[in-house]
């Protein structure tokens, strides 16, 4: 079973992964999971899987993401990041938002910083070092709120 296969390939481990696959028995069950169907994933599937079957959660859906979901991003210099995020939060106090960061440390830092600054909306956070139960509780609490909540999470 290969989980996060796209991340393994993105990190430059294609040769190593192919080496592992060459040493596996020919009679086996191989499962490859990926949230994205990139060229590298399709290439890996062709190399390692016999008669691969692709399963998609949204294969029959007209829209992959809900139509009411608004996704935004801003490119900025690193030193502007915190100020821009603070301005965004203060400008969207009646909205519910999920903000992604690349690491658990960034999530904790921004959550603690903004929580102490009291922007006027509840702050929540999710990251991999939390217990699964706490992650689920936070997630369900966030889903149950109508608006005016910001949650910080990691990208992966």
N, C-alpha and C positions, 0 to 999 in steps of 0.2 A: 504494500500500500504506500503510495506516495502522496503526501499531503503538502500543499503549498508548493507544488512542482514548479509553478511559474516563478516563484521567488528563488528557488534553488537555481534555476536556469539564469535568472536575472543577475544573480550573484556570481556568475561565471563558472559554475560547476558542471557544465554540460559534458565535458570529457570524462570527469569522474563518475557522473551519473551513468553515462553510456558504458563505462568500464564495469560498474556494478551490474548493470543489466546483462552484459555479456556472460557473466558468471552465474547467473540464475538458471535453475533447471528449466528446460523447455516446457515441461508440464507443470503449470502453476496458474494461479488466479492472480492477476495483476489489476489493481484499482488505482486510478490516477485521478486526483481531485484538483480542480482549479476553479476559482471564481471567474476567471477570464479565459477566453479561447484565443490565445495568441498564436502566432506562427510557430514559435518555439515549442509550445505545448502540442500543437498538431504534429510537428516533426518528431517529438519525443513519443507521441502516441503511435506513429507509424513505425518507429524503431522498436518499441518495446511491447506493443500490444498486438495480439492476433485477432482480427475481426473486431476492432474497437467499436463500442457503442457509446454514442454521445447522448448524455441526458442533460436537459436544460430545464431549469425551474420555470422559466418564462417562455418556453418554446411556442406555446399557443397564444400568448398574450399579445395584444396589439401594441401595448406600451410596456417597456421593461421596467421603468420607474413610474410611480403614480403621477398622474398628470398634475395634481395639486402640489407636488414636491418641487420646490425651487432650490436649485443648486447654484452656488456662487463660489468664486475664488478670486483672490487678489494676489498679484505678484508684487512683491515689495522688497526693499532692502531689509536685511536681518535686523538692523537697529530700529526700523519702523514697525516691526511686526506687532509688538505689544500695544503700542499706541493705536494702530489701525484696528486691532481686534477690540480694544476697549471702546473706541469710537463706534464700531459696528454694533457692539452689544448695547451701548447707550442709545443708539439710533433705532434699535429694534426691540424695545422693552416689551412689546405685546406679541412677540414672535417666540416660537419654540425652535431651537437650533441645536445642531450637533456639529461640534468643531473638532476636526481631526488634527492630530500632531504625529510626528514620526517616531516618538519614543514615549515610554512610560514616564521618564523623568520630566519631559516637557509637559506632559499632561498634569502631573502632580504640581509642578512649579506654577503653571498658569492657573490651575484651579485654586491653589492656596493663595496666590497673589490676588486674583480677582475676588475671591470669596472675602478676603479681608478688606478690600476696597468697597465692598457692598454696592454693586452697580444698580440695585433695585429689582433684580430678578434672582430667583433661586439658581444656584450653581451646583452641578453634579459632575462626577467624573467616573470613568471606567478605564481600567487597564489590566493587563495580564497578571499582575501580582496580587490582584484581589481574588478572593475565593469565588468560585463559580456561583455560589448562592448569593453573595453580595452583588456580583455583576448582574444576575438576573433580577434581584430586588430593585436595583437602581434602574435597570432597563424598563421594568414594568411600571415603576413609579413615574419615570419620564413619559412613557406612553400614556399613562392615565391623566396626565396634566393637559389642560387645554392649550395654554400658551404662556409666554413669559418665562421660559426656562431655557437655560443653556447647559449642555452637557459636553464635556471634553473627553475625547477618546483617542486611541492610537489608530494609525492607518491600517495596521495589520494585526 
